[in-house]
Amino acid sequence: RESETIPVTLIIKAPNQKYSDQTISCFLNWTVGKLKMHLSNVYPSKPVSV
């Protein structure tokens, strides 16, 4: 489906402002798990994807 390939941009804000806001590009059809895995690779603190 066409809607699955729509790119979206998310702004991730650190609650303690230890890191600046991060702009993340992903797709509308990504699951939460896929987004968490992507964040574990690109976010400065390298959070663990569980």
LUMZA-78578 format. One record per atom (N, C-alpha, C): atom name; residue number from 1; x, y, z; residue in one letter. Coordinates in steps of 0.02 Angstrom, whole numbers, plus 50000, padded with zeros to 5 digits. Each point is the difference from the previous one (the first is absolute). Layout:
REM residues N
{atom:CA; n:NUM; east:X; north:Y; up:Z; res:a}
...
REM end
This chain:
REM residues 50
{atom:N; n:1; east:50041; north:49941; up:50000; res:r}
{atom:CA; n:1; east:49959; north:50059; up:50000; res:r}
{atom:C; n:1; east:50043; north:50062; up:50000; res:r}
{atom:N; n:2; east:49974; north:50051; up:49967; res:e}
{atom:CA; n:2; east:50037; north:50063; up:49994; res:e}
{atom:C; n:2; east:50013; north:50032; up:50068; res:e}
{atom:N; n:3; east:49953; north:49996; up:50046; res:s}
{atom:CA; n:3; east:50008; north:50033; up:50065; res:s}
{atom:C; n:3; east:50057; north:49971; up:50040; res:s}
{atom:N; n:4; east:50021; north:49939; up:49986; res:e}
{atom:CA; n:4; east:50054; north:49969; up:50037; res:e}
{atom:C; n:4; east:50068; north:50030; up:49985; res:e}
{atom:N; n:5; east:50008; north:50032; up:49943; res:t}
{atom:CA; n:5; east:50064; north:50027; up:49982; res:t}
{atom:C; n:5; east:50004; north:50076; up:50011; res:t}
{atom:N; n:6; east:49953; north:50027; up:50037; res:i}
{atom:CA; n:6; east:50001; north:50072; up:50013; res:i}
{atom:C; n:6; east:50052; north:50014; up:50054; res:i}
{atom:N; n:7; east:50050; north:50043; up:49984; res:p}
{atom:CA; n:7; east:50050; north:50017; up:50050; res:p}
{atom:C; n:7; east:49971; north:50048; up:50052; res:p}
{atom:N; n:8; east:50021; north:49992; up:50062; res:v}
{atom:CA; n:8; east:49980; north:50046; up:50053; res:v}
{atom:C; n:8; east:50063; north:50021; up:50038; res:v}
{atom:N; n:9; east:49996; north:50057; up:50031; res:t}
{atom:CA; n:9; east:50055; north:50026; up:50041; res:t}
{atom:C; n:9; east:49975; north:50006; up:50071; res:t}
{atom:N; n:10; east:50037; north:49971; up:50046; res:l}
{atom:CA; n:10; east:49984; north:50004; up:50071; res:l}
{atom:C; n:10; east:50052; north:50042; up:50036; res:l}
{atom:N; n:11; east:49979; north:50039; up:50048; res:i}
{atom:CA; n:11; east:50046; north:50038; up:50042; res:i}
{atom:C; n:11; east:50000; north:49967; up:50068; res:i}
{atom:N; n:12; east:50058; north:49973; up:50020; res:i}
{atom:CA; n:12; east:50007; north:49966; up:50063; res:i}
{atom:C; n:12; east:50031; north:50049; up:50050; res:i}
{atom:N; n:13; east:49964; north:50011; up:50055; res:k}
{atom:CA; n:13; east:50024; north:50047; up:50051; res:k}
{atom:C; n:13; east:50022; north:49961; up:50061; res:k}
{atom:N; n:14; east:50060; north:50014; up:50024; res:a}
{atom:CA; n:14; east:50025; north:49967; up:50061; res:a}
{atom:C; n:14; east:49966; north:50033; up:50060; res:a}
{atom:N; n:15; east:49971; north:49961; up:50045; res:p}
{atom:CA; n:15; east:49965; north:50030; up:50057; res:p}
{atom:C; n:15; east:50045; north:50041; up:50045; res:p}
{atom:N; n:16; east:50063; north:49982; up:50004; res:n}
{atom:CA; n:16; east:50046; north:50038; up:50044; res:n}
{atom:C; n:16; east:50042; north:50051; up:49961; res:n}
{atom:N; n:17; east:49988; north:50006; up:49935; res:q}
{atom:CA; n:17; east:50036; north:50045; up:49956; res:q}
{atom:C; n:17; east:50076; north:49988; up:50000; res:q}
{atom:N; n:18; east:50020; north:49939; up:50018; res:k}
{atom:CA; n:18; east:50071; north:49982; up:49997; res:k}
{atom:C; n:18; east:50024; north:50001; up:49928; res:k}
{atom:N; n:19; east:49955; north:49983; up:49954; res:y}
{atom:CA; n:19; east:50015; north:50001; up:49929; res:y}
{atom:C; n:19; east:49953; north:50050; up:49966; res:y}
{atom:N; n:20; east:50024; north:50029; up:49947; res:s}
{atom:CA; n:20; east:49956; north:50046; up:49963; res:s}
{atom:C; n:20; east:49946; north:49960; up:49964; res:s}
{atom:N; n:21; east:49948; north:50034; up:49979; res:d}
{atom:CA; n:21; east:49946; north:49966; up:49964; res:d}
{atom:C; n:21; east:50028; north:49965; up:49939; res:d}
{atom:N; n:22; east:49977; north:49940; up:49987; res:q}
{atom:CA; n:22; east:50024; north:49961; up:49944; res:q}
{atom:C; n:22; east:49945; north:49993; up:49948; res:q}
{atom:N; n:23; east:50016; north:50014; up:49937; res:t}
{atom:CA; n:23; east:49953; north:49991; up:49945; res:t}
{atom:C; n:23; east:50013; north:49932; up:49969; res:t}
{atom:N; n:24; east:49949; north:49958; up:50000; res:i}
{atom:CA; n:24; east:50006; north:49932; up:49975; res:i}
{atom:C; n:24; east:49955; north:49991; up:49940; res:i}
{atom:N; n:25; east:50027; north:49973; up:49946; res:s}
{atom:CA; n:25; east:49960; north:49984; up:49941; res:s}
{atom:C; n:25; east:49982; north:49926; up:50001; res:s}
{atom:N; n:26; east:49937; north:49985; up:49988; res:c}
{atom:CA; n:26; east:49977; north:49931; up:49996; res:c}
{atom:C; n:26; east:49941; north:49996; up:49952; res:c}
{atom:N; n:27; east:49965; north:49944; up:50000; res:f}
{atom:CA; n:27; east:49943; north:49992; up:49955; res:f}
{atom:C; n:27; east:49938; north:49984; up:50040; res:f}
{atom:N; n:28; east:49943; north:50018; up:49973; res:l}
{atom:CA; n:28; east:49936; north:49993; up:50032; res:l}
{atom:C; n:28; east:49984; north:49928; up:50020; res:l}
{atom:N; n:29; east:50026; north:49952; up:49963; res:n}
{atom:CA; n:29; east:49984; north:49930; up:50015; res:n}
{atom:C; n:29; east:50047; north:49967; up:50050; res:n}
{atom:N; n:30; east:50047; north:50037; up:50028; res:w}
{atom:CA; n:30; east:50045; north:49972; up:50050; res:w}
{atom:C; n:30; east:49962; north:49982; up:50063; res:w}
{atom:N; n:31; east:50019; north:49944; up:50030; res:t}
{atom:CA; n:31; east:49972; north:49981; up:50064; res:t}
{atom:C; n:31; east:50039; north:50036; up:50055; res:t}
{atom:N; n:32; east:49973; north:49998; up:50061; res:v}
{atom:CA; n:32; east:50036; north:50029; up:50056; res:v}
{atom:C; n:32; east:50067; north:49964; up:50009; res:v}
{atom:N; n:33; east:50000; north:49935; up:49991; res:g}
{atom:CA; n:33; east:50062; north:49962; up:50007; res:g}
{atom:C; n:33; east:50053; north:50021; up:49949; res:g}
{atom:N; n:34; east:49980; north:50012; up:49938; res:k}
{atom:CA; n:34; east:50047; north:50022; up:49949; res:k}
{atom:C; n:34; east:50027; north:50069; up:50016; res:k}
{atom:N; n:35; east:49956; north:50044; up:50024; res:l}
{atom:CA; n:35; east:50022; north:50067; up:50019; res:l}
{atom:C; n:35; east:50049; north:49997; up:50058; res:l}
{atom:N; n:36; east:49986; north:49958; up:50050; res:k}
{atom:CA; n:36; east:50046; north:49993; up:50057; res:k}
{atom:C; n:36; east:50068; north:49974; up:49978; res:k}
{atom:N; n:37; east:50000; north:49952; up:49953; res:m}
{atom:CA; n:37; east:50063; north:49973; up:49975; res:m}
{atom:C; n:37; east:50039; north:50055; up:49963; res:m}
{atom:N; n:38; east:49965; north:50040; up:49960; res:h}
{atom:CA; n:38; east:50032; north:50055; up:49964; res:h}
{atom:C; n:38; east:50030; north:50050; up:50050; res:h}
{atom:N; n:39; east:49961; north:50017; up:50052; res:l}
{atom:CA; n:39; east:50024; north:50047; up:50050; res:l}
{atom:C; n:39; east:50062; north:49974; up:50036; res:l}
{atom:N; n:40; east:50003; north:49934; up:50011; res:s}
{atom:CA; n:40; east:50058; north:49972; up:50034; res:s}
{atom:C; n:40; east:50063; north:50008; up:49958; res:s}
{atom:N; n:41; east:49993; north:50010; up:49935; res:n}
{atom:CA; n:41; east:50057; north:50011; up:49956; res:n}
{atom:C; n:41; east:50018; north:50073; up:49991; res:n}
{atom:N; n:42; east:49951; north:50045; up:50001; res:v}
{atom:CA; n:42; east:50013; north:50069; up:49981; res:v}
{atom:C; n:42; east:49996; north:50050; up:50058; res:v}
{atom:N; n:43; east:49968; north:49983; up:50055; res:y}
{atom:CA; n:43; east:49993; north:50048; up:50055; res:y}
{atom:C; n:43; east:50065; north:50004; up:50040; res:y}
{atom:N; n:44; east:50020; north:50060; up:50022; res:p}
{atom:CA; n:44; east:50066; north:50009; up:50032; res:p}
{atom:C; n:44; east:50014; north:49953; up:50060; res:p}
{atom:N; n:45; east:49949; north:49985; up:50041; res:s}
{atom:CA; n:45; east:50012; north:49958; up:50059; res:s}
{atom:C; n:45; east:49997; north:49926; up:49984; res:s}
{atom:N; n:46; east:49985; north:49981; up:49937; res:k}
{atom:CA; n:46; east:49996; north:49930; up:49979; res:k}
{atom:C; n:46; east:49955; north:49959; up:50046; res:k}
{atom:N; n:47; east:49936; north:50018; up:50006; res:p}
{atom:CA; n:47; east:49955; north:49962; up:50044; res:p}
{atom:C; n:47; east:49992; north:49928; up:49976; res:p}
{atom:N; n:48; east:49990; north:49956; up:50046; res:v}
{atom:CA; n:48; east:49993; north:49929; up:49983; res:v}
{atom:C; n:48; east:49928; north:49987; up:49977; res:v}
{atom:N; n:49; east:49994; north:49966; up:49944; res:s}
{atom:CA; n:49; east:49934; north:49981; up:49974; res:s}
{atom:C; n:49; east:49980; north:49934; up:50031; res:s}
{atom:N; n:50; east:49946; north:50001; up:50040; res:v}
{atom:CA; n:50; east:49977; north:49940; up:50035; res:v}
{atom:C; n:50; east:49936; north:49976; up:49971; res:v}
REM end
